[in-house]
Amino acid sequence: MGKYQEEKMKFGKMLSHKIENNIINIRFQEKAVFIKVLNSYIINFFVPLHREERNSKAVGNLKDDYYDFKVENITNGIQIITEKLVCKIYDEFKVDIYDKRGTLLCADYRGESKPFKRRYGDYMLAESEGHSLREESDYKVYVSKRMEEEMYFYGFGEKTGHLNKKGYHYVNWNTDNPKPHGETFDRLYKSIPFFVGLSKDNAFGIFFDNHFETHFDMGKDNSEYYYFAAVDGNLDYYFIYGPSVKNVIKGYTEITGKMPLPQIWTLGYQQCRWSYDSEERLMEIASTLREKEIPCDTLYLDIDYMDGYRVFTWDNEKFQNPEVMIKKLNNMGFKVVTIIDPGVKVDKGYKIYDEGLRKGYFATDKSGITYVNEVWPGDAVYPDFLNSKVRDWWSGNQKIMIDSGVSGIWNDMNEPASFRGPLPDDVMFNNDGITVNHKEAHNVYGHMMAKATYDGVKKATGKRPFVVTRACYAGTQKYSTVWTGDNQSTWEHLRMSIPMLMNLGLSGMAFCGTDVGGFGYDCTGELLSRWVQVGAFTPLFRNHSSMGTRDQEPWAFDKDTEEINKKYIKLRYKLIPYIYDMMWECSKNGAPLIRPLLFNYQSDKNTYEINDEFLCGDNILVAPVVEQGLKARSIYLPEGENWIDYWTKEEYKGGQYIIKKTPLDLCPIFIKGGTLIPVGQVQNYIGEKQSNSLTIEVYLSNDNSDTEYNHYVDDGESFKYELGEFNNYKIKVVNKEKIEIKIDLINYRYDDKYENIEFIVHNLNKKTLVINGETVEVINGKAFIANPAR
Ligand code: MIG
C-alpha cells in the first residue's frame, strides 16, 4: 500500500465489538466497521468512508433475518462462525475467511505493495502504456488479498480478453470508445464490480458495491496479491461462498437480483441495422425475411426514425403513420423495438425539453445551471436519472412509444456518451435529496435509465418489459438485457465475444448478446456464417451493423451464407422450448444460458480456461469455429459424461480432446448423454403455429443413469406466472433393461396442456420403451403418447 492510502485505510487496533441483530459493529482505533451476516454463506463488510448511508443502487430487498451465527474472541481479534464459514477479523481490519473444514478461502494481504518493475526512458510512448492510468495514491478505498495457489478469476461483467482474468487489471468507468475493442482495453460500457475466485475447486465471489471509478487488479501489480480499489465512496463489499461457482452466482443474484423471465418472442432472431430509415426499407426487410422463410421475431429502428433525433418523436416524412406500419408488421408476426438515447435536444418549443427544463429534470453544473453537451441532436441536456421524479417522468413517456405500437425499448449512449468531451466531474445530480457529482453518478446513469424504462414499459403494457441497454451497473439484469456495444466485423471480435458473454453471464447479466456479424467495418459471408453459429445459442440473438458498412442481412452475401444463416436460425427456433426452460431456471437461480464449461464441470480443471467452447444451458455444448478458413478443430469434452454429436449421433466419452471436421455449414454441437431436450416446430416467428403437442428428444446415457428434466410452459408474455399460472412437467427417465419415461404435471395452472408428446429417442439400442407405465411402439426412434399428463 502506498503512503496515502495507508492513511485513508488505517484502522488501528480492535477496541471492542457489539452485536445488534445480524450486524457485528467493530470499533477500531481509527474507524468503525459494520459486518452483516446475510446468511450462512454471504457476509457483508461495510465501512462508511464517504458517507454514513449506503445508497446502494444494486442491492434490492435483501432478506435480513439471519441470526444463526456465533461471535467469539480470538487472539488479537474475533471470529464469526456460521454454518458454512469461519471469518476471522484482526487488528487493522484484516480479514481471513475459512470454510468449515479449515481451508483458507480468502485472506487479506499483509505485505507491502510492490509493483512489478517498469523502466522508463526520457519520454512515454503510447506503446508503453499498459498499466492503469491511475497512481495508486488516487485510491481512497483499497483492499488487497493474498493470491492463493492455482487461482483463477472470472466475472467482471463485460471485459475484453480471455475467460480467466488472472494477471490483468480492469477499470469500471462506463466508456464509449469507438476504437476496435481489444485486449488492451481495460474498460468498456459496463461496470460490474464483481468477480469469482476459484482455487483448488473452491469458489467464492466478491461484490464490491461501489459505483465510483473502481479498479480490479488480479495479480498484474504483483503476483503475490490481488486488489480492488475505488477513487472514492464507501468500502462496501460482500463475500459470497460457493464452494461451487454455481452457488456463488446464485448468491450474487440474490444480492443484486435475478434476471426476470422474458417474453418468449424476445428469444427469437432479431434483425437490426443503423438504420432502416424509412417505412419502405423496413417493410422490404420484413417481407424478404418472410419470403425467404428466415425466421425472425423482431425488427429494430435505430436513431433515424426520430424527428431530428428528438427523443419520443417520429419523423413523419420517413414514417408517415407509425401505428399503421407497426400494425402491419405485427400482423406479419414482427415486433418492433425502437432506440432511445438519454440526451434531450436543446430546442425551445419541443415538449420534452420544455417540460424537463421547467421542472428542473436535467443535470446541472455546480452553480445549478442546466448542463449542456452534444450528442446526436446537437446541443443536448441530460435527464437526471438519479432523481426518482425524473425516472417517473421518463417512465411515463414510454407510453408515447408503446402507444405507437413498439414492443420494446433499446437504450443507447447511456454511459453517458457525449461528443464535446466527457462530462466534467462537477456536473451535479440530485439523488432524491442527496447531491452527487458526476464521479458518483456516472457508472449508475445507464442503470437508473434502464430502471425507469423497465417501470414505464411495464406500466404501459402490463407485460414483461423488453429493454436493451448498453451501459449498466451491477443489478441491471433486473431491468434490462444488454448487448456489448460497438464491436467490429473481425474474427478477433467473434473470438472475444465468447469469453465476454460467458463472463457477463457469470456477472448476473444472463440475458446478453453481441452484434451478430459485427457492428463496425465490413462483414464477409464466411464471418457472418460463423457468427450466426454462435449467436444462435446466445440469449440475445441480434444481427446489427453500422451506418456505412455493407449490408449484413442473412441474404446480403451469397446463397451459401443465406442457407447457413437459415439453418442456424431455424435450429434456434427448434430449441426455443429448451431455451425458455433454461431462462426460467435462470430467473430462479441466476444460472446463465451461455456459460463456461467450468460452471457445470468445476471438478474438471481442464475446463478452467476454455475460451472457445461454451455450454448453452445444462445440456448442450457448443464448440464454434472462430478462425477464418478453419477446416477442423479440437474440442474438449468434460469429464464424467458421455457426449453425443448432435449432427451424427456418434457418442464420445468425456474427459478427452477430440478433433472434428468443420466445413463452413457445420458448428460442432454436443448433447450431454442422459438428457432431454424439448424442441418446438420451426416457424417464421414464435407463436405462428399454435400447437398442443411437444417433441422431446431423448439422448440416453450409456451408463444407465437416470435423468430428470423440468419443462416449463406459460402464456409467454404476462406476469400471471408469478401467481402460479404455468405448467411444469417433470419428466423422469429410468434407463435399465427397459427405458421407462414418466411424465408428471407437477404444476398445472395454465390452461393449455399438451395433448400429445412425441419422444425421439436416440441411442435406444433396441431396448423396450415404457411411457407412463405403458409399453409403446417405437418407429424410427419415435414414440407418441397421447394425453401425457393428468
Ligand atoms: O454513436 O444509434 O452502439 O448500436 O447503432 C453511435 C446509432 C450511436 C451506438 C450503438 C449502435 C447504434 C448507434 N449508436
Boltz pocket constraint, residues with backbone or C-beta under 6 A from the ligand:
constraints:
  - pocket:
      binder: B
      contacts: [[A, 273], [A, 274], [A, 302], [A, 303], [A, 339], [A, 412], [A, 413], [A, 470], [A, 485], [A, 486], [A, 519], [A, 544], [A, 545], [A, 546]]
      max_distance: 6.0
